[in-house]
Amino acid sequence: MIVCFDTSVINQLADDPRRAELVATILSEMDVYISALNVIEIAKTTNVDRREKLRELAKTLAKNLEPLALPNELLESVTRAFQSRVANIVITIPPDQRDLWFLFSQPNALLEGGREEITRWTKANEKLHDEPAAALRNKTDALCAAEPTKRPRGPADVLRQLIAGNWELHYSFPSQFYKLATGRVLPLSRLEALLEAGSGIWSVYLASVALSVYYAAVWVPADGLQSTVGVLDLWSAAYLPLCDTFVTHDLKNGGQYEALRIANTLNRRRPRTRVLRWTEFRARLLPEE
C-alpha cells in the first residue's frame, strides 16, 4: 500500500508513545511517499532539534524513495507527458531541485539561511494567492448582495457550481499552463483527456483551487466556523492520485481533511484514494487498543 502523510501526521507520529512500533509496522506493510511539501514544511520548523527529529523520521519512512515533486512541477510533468503521449510520468523532484533531496537526506544539513529562503518562498506563494482573492471577495460580495441565492452554501457547493460552469472556465488555466509547459496550444477536444491524465492529477488540483476560492473569497460567518486550511495544504490534493491512502491531522473546522475529501471526488484512481484522519489510521495499525 502506498501512503502519503501530511506533515501534521509526521508531527503526531514523532510524539506518539508507541512510535517505534508504529514505524516498524508502516515500514513492513507500506511504501511512504514523502512530498517536497513535507520537506519544505519540516524545514520551516524553527526549533533545530525538533526540525532534525522530523527530518530523520520522514527520511526513515521514505526509505530510499525520493520526495514527490512540488504540485506545480507535478502538473508540468503530467502536461509534458500528455503532450508527448508518454505513459510514464516523473513524479519525483526534478534535477533543478536536488537541493531538497540533499537537505532531506543529510543530518543537520539545513542551515538557517536555507530555512529562511524556504520561508520566503512559502510566503511569496501565499501572497500570490491572497492578493487576487481580496479582489475576488469584493466581486463575490457585490454579486451575492444583489442575488443572495447565488452564494455557494459551502466548499462542496463551489466545486459543484464550477463543474457545472461553461467550458471556458474549465479550459482557461489548464490551457495557459499547457502553453507555458509545452509551447503548444491545447486543443479543446483534448481538455477532458488532460484532466484525466495521471489518474486525474489535474482534476484534483483544480478542485483544490476551487476550494481555495471558497475559503478566501466566498466564506461568510453564516457558513459556520471558518476552516484554517492553508494554500500548501490545499495543494496536497495533487498527491491524491499517486497514493492509496492520504493521512492528515489537519482537522480544525474541517481543515485539510474536509478539503481533500471534497477534492478526492474528482480523483480517477481506482479504487479511489482513502483520505483518513491520523486517529483512524493509527487505530488500524494498533487494533488492540
C-alpha positions in Angstrom: 0.0 0.0 0.0 1.2 3.5 -0.9 0.7 6.1 1.7 1.1 9.9 1.8 1.3 11.8 5.1 0.5 15.4 5.7 3.3 17.0 7.8 0.8 17.2 10.7 0.8 13.4 10.8 4.6 13.2 10.8 4.5 15.5 13.9 1.9 13.3 15.6 4.0 10.2 14.9 7.1 11.8 16.2 5.4 12.3 19.6 3.5 9.1 19.8 4.4 6.9 22.8 4.3 3.9 20.6 6.3 5.5 17.8 8.8 2.6 17.3 6.0 0.0 17.0 4.0 2.2 14.6 7.0 3.0 12.4 8.0 -0.7 12.3 4.5 -1.6 11.1 4.4 1.1 8.5 7.8 0.2 7.1 6.9 -3.5 6.9 3.5 -3.0 5.3 3.6 0.2 3.3 5.6 2.4 1.0 5.5 6.0 2.2 5.8 8.8 -0.3 7.2 11.9 1.4 6.5 15.0 -0.7 8.5 18.1 -1.4 5.8 20.0 0.6 6.6 17.8 3.6 10.3 18.7 3.3 9.5 22.4 3.0 7.2 22.4 6.0 9.7 20.4 8.1 12.4 22.9 7.0 10.2 25.8 8.3 10.3 24.3 11.8 12.1 26.9 14.0 13.4 24.6 16.7 16.6 23.0 15.5 16.2 19.8 17.5 12.6 19.4 16.5 13.4 20.0 12.9 16.0 17.3 12.8 13.8 14.9 14.6 11.1 15.4 12.0 13.6 15.2 9.1 15.1 11.9 10.4 11.6 10.4 10.9 10.5 11.4 7.4 13.6 10.0 5.8 13.2 6.7 7.7 9.6 6.5 6.5 10.6 7.2 2.9 13.3 4.5 2.9 15.2 5.2 -0.3 12.4 6.9 -2.2 13.0 10.4 -3.4 10.4 13.1 -2.4 7.4 13.7 -4.7 7.7 16.8 -6.7 6.0 20.1 -5.8 2.5 20.2 -7.1 3.3 22.7 -9.9 6.2 20.6 -11.0 3.9 17.5 -10.9 1.4 19.3 -13.1 4.2 20.2 -15.6 5.4 16.6 -15.7 1.8 15.4 -16.4 1.3 18.0 -19.0 4.5 17.3 -20.9 4.0 13.5 -20.8 0.4 14.1 -22.1 1.6 16.3 -24.9 4.4 13.7 -25.9 1.9 10.8 -25.4 4.3 9.2 -22.9 2.7 6.8 -20.5 5.1 7.2 -17.6 5.0 10.4 -15.5 8.0 11.5 -13.5 6.6 12.2 -10.0 9.7 12.9 -8.0 11.6 16.1 -7.6 13.2 17.4 -10.9 17.0 17.8 -11.3 17.0 21.5 -10.6 15.6 20.9 -7.1 18.2 18.4 -6.0 19.0 20.6 -3.0 15.7 19.4 -1.5 16.9 15.8 -1.7 20.2 16.8 -0.1 18.5 18.7 2.7 16.2 15.8 3.3 18.9 13.1 3.3 21.7 14.6 5.4 21.5 15.2 9.2 21.6 18.8 10.1 22.1 19.9 6.5 19.6 22.7 6.6 21.4 25.8 7.6 19.4 28.8 8.9 19.8 30.7 5.6 18.3 27.8 3.7 15.4 27.6 6.1 14.8 31.3 5.7 14.8 31.1 1.9 12.1 28.3 2.1 10.1 30.5 4.4 10.3 33.4 1.9 9.3 31.1 -0.9 6.2 29.9 1.1 5.1 33.5 2.0 5.5 34.6 -1.7 3.3 31.8 -2.9 0.7 32.6 -0.2 0.8 36.2 -1.2 0.3 35.2 -4.8 -2.9 33.5 -3.7 -4.2 36.1 -1.2 -3.9 39.2 -3.3 -6.2 38.1 -6.1 -8.6 36.6 -3.5 -9.2 40.0 -1.9 -10.5 41.5 -5.2 -12.5 38.4 -5.9 -14.1 38.6 -2.5 -15.3 42.1 -3.2 -16.8 41.0 -6.5 -18.4 37.9 -4.8 -19.9 40.1 -2.1 -21.4 42.5 -4.6 -22.9 39.7 -6.7 -24.4 37.9 -3.8 -25.8 41.1 -2.3 -27.8 41.5 -5.5 -28.6 37.8 -5.8 -28.3 36.1 -2.4 -29.4 32.7 -3.7 -26.3 32.5 -5.8 -23.9 32.5 -2.8 -22.4 29.0 -2.5 -23.5 27.2 0.7 -20.2 25.6 1.3 -16.9 24.4 -0.4 -18.6 21.4 -2.0 -21.2 23.7 -3.5 -18.5 25.9 -5.0 -17.0 22.8 -6.6 -20.4 21.7 -8.0 -21.0 25.1 -9.5 -17.6 25.2 -11.1 -18.1 21.7 -12.6 -21.4 22.8 -14.0 -19.9 26.0 -15.4 -19.1 26.7 -19.1 -16.2 25.2 -20.9 -14.2 28.5 -20.9 -14.0 28.3 -17.1 -12.6 24.7 -17.3 -10.2 25.5 -20.2 -8.6 28.7 -19.1 -6.0 27.7 -16.5 -5.0 24.3 -17.9 -4.6 25.8 -21.4 -2.4 28.6 -20.2 -0.3 26.2 -18.2 -0.1 23.8 -21.2 1.2 26.6 -23.5 3.9 27.6 -20.9 4.9 23.9 -20.4 5.0 22.7 -24.0 4.9 25.8 -26.2 1.8 24.5 -27.9 -1.9 25.2 -27.8 -4.1 22.7 -26.0 -6.9 21.6 -28.4 -10.3 22.0 -26.6 -11.1 18.5 -27.8 -8.3 17.1 -25.6 -9.1 19.1 -22.4 -11.0 16.2 -20.8 -8.2 13.7 -21.6 -5.7 16.1 -20.0 -7.8 16.4 -16.9 -7.9 12.6 -16.6 -4.2 12.0 -17.2 -2.2 10.6 -14.4 -5.4 9.4 -12.7 -6.8 12.9 -12.6 -3.9 14.9 -11.1 -5.1 18.0 -13.0 -8.7 17.4 -11.9 -8.0 17.2 -8.1 -5.6 20.1 -8.3 -8.3 22.3 -10.0 -10.7 21.2 -7.3 -8.2 22.4 -4.7 -8.1 25.8 -6.5 -11.9 25.9 -6.3 -11.8 25.2 -2.6 -9.2 27.9 -2.1 -11.6 30.3 -3.8 -14.3 29.4 -1.4 -12.2 29.8 1.8 -10.6 33.0 0.6 -13.3 34.8 -1.2 -16.7 33.3 -0.5 -16.9 32.1 3.1 -19.1 34.2 5.4 -19.7 33.6 9.2 -23.2 32.3 8.4 -21.5 29.3 6.9 -20.1 28.2 10.3 -16.6 28.3 11.7 -14.0 29.1 9.1 -11.6 26.4 8.1 -8.0 27.4 8.6 -6.7 25.2 5.8 -3.7 26.9 4.1 -2.6 27.1 0.5 0.1 24.4 0.8 -2.4 22.0 2.5 -4.8 22.5 -0.4 -2.1 21.9 -3.0 -1.5 18.5 -1.4 -4.6 17.4 -3.4 -2.3 16.9 -6.3 -0.8 13.9 -4.5 -4.1 12.0 -4.0 -4.0 10.2 -7.4 -0.5 8.9 -6.5 -1.3 7.0 -3.3 -3.8 4.5 -1.9 -4.2 6.4 1.4 -3.6 10.0 2.4 -3.5 10.7 6.1 -3.8 14.1 7.8 -4.2 15.5 11.3 -5.2 19.0 10.0 -8.9 18.9 11.2 -9.7 22.4 12.6 -13.1 23.4 11.4 -12.9 20.8 8.7 -9.3 21.7 7.8 -7.3 19.8 5.2 -9.3 16.7 5.9 -12.6 18.1 4.7 -10.9 19.9 1.7 -9.1 16.8 0.5 -12.2 14.6 0.9 -14.1 17.0 -1.4 -11.3 17.3 -4.0 -10.9 13.5 -3.9 -14.3 13.1 -5.6 -12.6 14.1 -8.9 -9.8 11.5 -8.3 -9.6 9.0 -11.2 -7.5 6.5 -9.2 -9.3 3.2 -8.8 -10.0 2.1 -6.2 -10.2 5.8 -5.1 -7.7 7.0 -2.6 -8.8 7.0 1.0 -8.4 10.2 3.0 -8.1 9.3 6.7 -7.6 11.1 9.9 -4.5 10.2 11.9 -6.5 8.7 14.7 -8.3 6.4 12.2 -5.1 5.4 10.5 -3.4 4.8 13.9 -6.3 2.6 15.1 -5.9 0.4 12.1 -2.2 -0.1 12.9 -2.9 -0.8 16.6 -6.3 -2.5 16.6 -5.8 -4.0 20.0 -6.0 -0.6 21.7 
